[in-house]
Amino acid sequence: MEPADLPAADYAGLTPDVVLNAVDQCGQRTDGRLLALNSYENRVYQVGIEDGKPLIAKFYRPGRWSDAAILEEHTFSLELAEQELPVVAPLQLDGSTLLHAGGYRFALYPRQGGHWPELNSAAEREWIGRLLGRLHAVGATRAFRHRPEIDIESFGWQSRAYLLEHDFLPAHIQTAYRTLSEDLLQQIESQQAAAGQPRKIRLHGDCHPGNILWADDGPHFVDLDDCRSGPAIQDLWMLLSGERHEMQIQMADIVLGYEQFFHFNDRELQLIEALRTLRMIHYAAWLARRWSDPAFPYAFPWFNSPRYWEDHILALREQASLLNEPPLVI
């Protein structure tokens, strides 16, 4: 589980030499080339290998996950790969996927090329739908034991409490945020009850287009670092964009492919805006929890300004309106 906040110096000792030596100690002969990739929760590098293709080294944020939770992520990735799903899974070295060096925990992955998908065509959306149906068919075969759920308590109430208790909100916004967020979370609780408490299965958990790489042979899922248990719709709604009628068409295409491999529960459609709202609240709290990490003020300079919080309140008010609209219909 995630602690409330983490020391600023978590990655202070993770120098290029430490990264290269860690990979060398795994029996991989590095050639000195090192490229930091776009990642903030963890530290991720492309490492050059002598007489071989570069590898991706992911150094896990100290204190975020237990070893058991990380290994559960790896096991899920390997299960999916064994079923010939295009998932970039960690390499097993000396019988283990979770490696240790210099006080850090890390994993090595093959490099996967590709670009973010635009999903502009029905064929592409059906393709993604088929893969997600297969992914969920595997995910439903057993449960996570060490990884948490996507739920209103951790994503909603705990995130709200952190922001209010740690004085991130400007004084002139605190009352508005307190009352609005409480109303939203109570409304979400009611909607979840109306949806009949959907089945919780193992998910990718963060299945937005940035975590899909489309290559010549099709899409590949990457970064299962946020895999959790939750309703199946969580892995589908983040692929939608545009106006309501556009999202309705997109969802219909995705579900058309999805249902070839796994049953889609139509009642989960009414959870889309609830899950979007929870993600927005959780995202603001995630930035706040990580603000002591020097990488975050540099990467997110717009966060924690009065303008940011004013826009956040406006976005949550829009969600309050959307939560009252009928769900998408397929």
C-alpha positions in Angstrom: 0.0 0.0 0.0 1.1 3.6 -0.5 2.2 5.6 2.5 0.8 9.0 3.0 4.0 10.7 1.6 7.5 9.8 0.8 10.9 11.4 1.6 12.2 13.8 -1.0 15.6 11.9 -1.2 14.1 8.6 -2.3 16.0 8.7 -5.6 18.9 10.9 -4.5 21.4 8.0 -4.7 20.2 6.6 -8.0 23.0 7.9 -10.2 23.9 6.7 -13.7 26.7 4.6 -12.3 24.3 2.9 -9.9 21.8 2.1 -12.7 24.5 0.7 -15.0 26.2 -1.3 -12.3 22.8 -2.7 -11.2 22.1 -4.0 -14.7 25.7 -5.3 -15.1 25.3 -7.3 -11.9 22.4 -9.1 -13.5 24.7 -10.6 -16.1 23.9 -7.9 -18.8 26.9 -6.1 -20.2 26.0 -2.5 -20.5 27.7 -0.2 -23.0 27.5 3.0 -21.1 24.4 4.4 -22.9 21.7 5.5 -20.6 18.5 7.4 -21.5 16.0 8.5 -18.8 12.4 7.9 -20.0 9.3 9.8 -19.1 8.2 8.3 -15.8 7.6 10.0 -12.4 6.2 7.4 -10.0 9.2 5.2 -10.7 12.5 5.9 -12.4 12.7 4.2 -15.8 15.8 4.1 -18.1 16.7 2.7 -21.5 20.0 1.0 -21.0 22.4 0.1 -23.9 23.6 -3.5 -24.0 26.8 -4.7 -25.7 26.0 -6.8 -28.8 22.3 -6.7 -28.0 19.1 -4.7 -28.0 18.7 -2.1 -25.3 16.8 -3.0 -22.2 14.3 -1.0 -20.1 15.2 -0.8 -16.4 12.4 0.2 -14.0 13.5 1.2 -10.5 10.5 1.1 -8.1 9.7 4.0 -5.9 10.9 3.0 -2.4 8.1 2.4 0.0 5.2 2.4 -2.5 4.6 -1.4 -3.0 5.7 -4.4 -1.0 7.8 -7.0 -2.7 4.7 -9.3 -2.7 2.7 -6.7 -4.5 5.4 -6.1 -7.1 5.8 -9.8 -7.7 2.0 -10.1 -8.1 2.1 -7.5 -10.9 4.9 -9.5 -12.5 3.0 -12.7 -12.2 0.0 -11.2 -13.8 2.1 -9.8 -16.7 3.7 -13.2 -17.2 0.3 -15.0 -17.2 -1.0 -12.6 -19.9 2.2 -13.1 -22.0 1.8 -16.9 -21.6 -1.6 -16.6 -23.2 0.0 -14.8 -26.1 -1.4 -11.4 -25.2 0.9 -8.5 -26.3 2.0 -7.4 -22.9 5.5 -6.3 -22.2 6.4 -8.5 -19.2 9.5 -8.4 -17.0 12.5 -10.6 -17.7 13.2 -13.5 -15.4 16.9 -13.5 -14.4 18.3 -16.2 -12.0 14.7 -17.3 -11.4 13.4 -13.9 -10.3 11.8 -10.9 -12.0 12.3 -8.6 -9.0 16.0 -7.6 -8.7 17.9 -5.7 -6.0 21.0 -3.5 -6.1 22.3 -0.6 -4.1 19.2 -0.6 -1.9 16.8 -0.3 -4.8 14.4 -2.7 -6.3 14.1 -2.9 -10.0 13.0 -5.0 -13.0 14.3 -5.3 -16.6 12.0 -5.4 -19.6 12.6 -5.8 -23.3 12.3 -2.5 -25.2 9.0 -2.2 -27.1 8.7 0.2 -30.0 5.6 1.9 -31.2 3.4 5.0 -30.9 0.4 6.0 -28.9 -2.8 4.8 -30.7 -5.3 7.4 -31.9 -8.1 4.8 -32.2 -9.7 6.7 -34.9 -11.2 3.7 -36.8 -13.8 1.1 -35.7 -11.3 -1.6 -36.6 -8.7 -0.3 -34.2 -11.2 0.0 -31.4 -12.5 -3.5 -32.0 -8.9 -4.7 -31.9 -8.3 -3.1 -28.6 -11.6 -4.5 -27.4 -10.7 -8.0 -28.3 -7.4 -7.7 -26.4 -9.0 -6.3 -23.3 -11.6 -9.0 -23.4 -8.8 -11.6 -23.4 -6.9 -9.7 -20.7 -10.0 -9.7 -18.5 -10.7 -13.4 -19.2 -7.3 -14.1 -17.7 -7.7 -11.5 -14.9 -11.0 -13.1 -13.8 -9.4 -16.5 -13.2 -8.0 -15.6 -9.8 -7.8 -12.7 -7.4 -5.0 -10.4 -6.3 -4.0 -11.0 -2.7 -1.5 -8.1 -2.2 -2.7 -5.4 -4.5 -5.5 -3.0 -3.5 -8.8 -2.3 -5.3 -9.9 0.7 -7.2 -12.5 1.9 -4.7 -14.2 5.0 -3.4 -12.4 4.7 -0.1 -8.8 4.9 -1.3 -9.3 6.9 -4.5 -12.0 9.2 -3.1 -12.3 9.7 0.7 -8.6 9.1 1.5 -7.5 11.4 -1.3 -9.9 14.1 -0.2 -8.7 13.8 3.4 -5.1 14.1 2.4 -5.6 17.4 0.5 -7.7 18.9 3.3 -5.4 17.8 6.1 -2.1 18.9 4.5 -3.1 22.5 3.6 -2.7 22.2 -0.1 -5.9 24.0 -0.9 -5.9 27.8 -0.8 -8.0 29.2 2.0 -10.6 30.7 -0.3 -11.3 27.3 -1.9 -11.2 25.0 1.1 -14.9 25.3 1.9 -16.0 24.9 -1.7 -13.8 21.8 -2.1 -14.9 20.3 1.2 -18.6 20.5 0.4 -18.4 19.7 -3.3 -16.1 16.7 -2.9 -18.3 15.3 -0.1 -21.4 15.7 -2.3 -19.7 14.0 -5.2 -18.4 11.0 -3.2 -21.9 10.5 -1.7 -23.4 10.6 -5.1 -20.8 8.1 -6.4 -21.6 5.8 -3.5 -25.3 5.8 -4.5 -24.5 5.2 -8.2 -22.2 2.2 -7.3 -25.1 0.8 -5.2 -27.4 1.2 -8.2 -24.9 -0.6 -10.4 -25.3 -3.7 -8.2 -21.7 -3.9 -6.9 -20.1 -5.1 -10.1 -17.7 -8.0 -10.1 -14.1 -7.0 -9.2 -11.4 -8.6 -11.4 -7.7 -8.1 -12.0 -7.2 -5.2 -14.3 -4.5 -3.3 -16.1 -5.7 -0.5 -13.9 -4.3 2.5 -15.9 -5.3 1.6 -19.5 -5.1 5.0 -21.1 -3.6 5.4 -24.7 -0.2 6.4 -23.2 0.2 2.9 -21.8 -0.5 1.3 -25.2 2.2 1.2 -27.9 1.0 0.5 -31.4 3.7 -1.1 -33.6 3.6 -2.7 -37.1 2.1 -5.9 -35.6 -0.5 -4.0 -33.6 -1.0 -2.8 -30.0 1.1 -3.7 -27.0 0.1 -3.0 -23.4 2.9 -1.6 -21.2 3.3 -0.5 -17.5 1.1 -2.7 -15.3 2.5 -0.8 -12.3 -1.0 0.3 -11.3 -2.7 -3.0 -11.8 -5.5 -3.4 -9.2 -8.8 -5.2 -8.8 -11.9 -3.3 -10.0 -14.9 -3.3 -12.3 -14.0 -4.2 -15.9 -15.2 -0.8 -17.2 -12.2 0.8 -15.6 -10.0 -0.5 -18.4 -12.4 0.6 -21.1 -13.6 4.1 -20.2 -10.1 5.8 -20.4 -10.0 4.9 -24.1 -13.0 7.2 -24.8 -12.7 10.8 -25.9 -14.8 13.6 -27.4 -18.5 14.4 -27.1 -21.1 12.0 -25.7 -22.2 10.7 -29.1 -18.6 10.1 -30.1 -17.9 8.2 -26.9 -21.0 6.1 -27.4 -19.8 5.0 -30.9 -16.3 4.3 -29.5 -17.6 2.2 -26.7 -19.9 0.3 -29.0 -16.9 -0.6 -31.2 -14.7 -1.6 -28.2 -17.5 -3.8 -26.7 -18.1 -5.5 -30.0 -14.5 -6.8 -29.9 -14.5 -7.3 -26.1 -17.5 -9.6 -26.0 -15.9 -12.1 -28.4 -13.8 -13.2 -25.3 -15.5 -11.9 -22.2 -19.0 -10.9 -21.1 -19.6 -7.1 -20.8 -21.9 -6.0 -18.0 -24.0 -3.2 -19.4 -24.8 -1.9 -15.9 -21.2 -0.9 -15.5 -21.7 1.9 -18.1 -23.3 4.0 -15.3 -19.9 3.9 -13.5 -17.9 5.7 -16.2 -18.4 9.3 -14.8 -18.1 8.0 -11.2 -14.7 6.4 -12.0 -13.6 9.5 -13.9 -14.4 11.7 -10.9 -12.5 9.4 -8.6 -9.5 9.5 -10.9 -9.6 13.3 -10.9 -9.7 13.5 -7.1 -7.0 10.8 -6.8 -4.7 12.5 -9.3 -4.7 15.8 -7.4 -3.9 13.9 -4.2 -1.2 11.9 -6.0 0.6 15.1 -7.0 0.3 16.4 -3.5 1.7 13.2 -2.0 4.7 13.4 -4.3 5.3 17.1 -4.1 8.4 16.6 -1.8 10.0 14.6 -4.7 12.1 17.2 -6.6 11.1 15.7 -9.9 7.4 16.7 -9.4 7.7 20.6 -9.1 9.9 20.5 -12.1 7.6 18.3 -14.2 4.3 19.8 -13.0 5.0 23.5 -12.4 1.3 24.4 -12.8 0.3 22.3 -9.8 -0.5 23.8 -6.4 -1.2 27.3 -7.7 -4.4 29.1 -7.0 -5.3 28.8 -10.7 -4.8 25.0 -10.6 -7.2 24.6 -7.6 -9.8 27.0 -9.1 -9.8 25.0 -12.3 -10.0 21.7 -10.3 -13.1 23.0 -8.6 -14.7 23.9 -11.9 -13.8 20.5 -13.3 -15.4 18.8 -10.3 -18.5 20.9 -10.7 -18.8 19.7 -14.4 -18.5 16.1 -13.1 -21.4 16.8 -10.7 -23.5 17.7 -13.7 -22.3 14.7 -15.7 -23.0 12.3 -12.9 -26.7 13.3 -13.2 -26.9 12.5 -16.9 -28.0 9.1 -18.2 -25.2 6.6 -18.9 -24.0 5.8 -22.3 -26.2 3.3 -24.2 -24.8 0.6 -26.5 
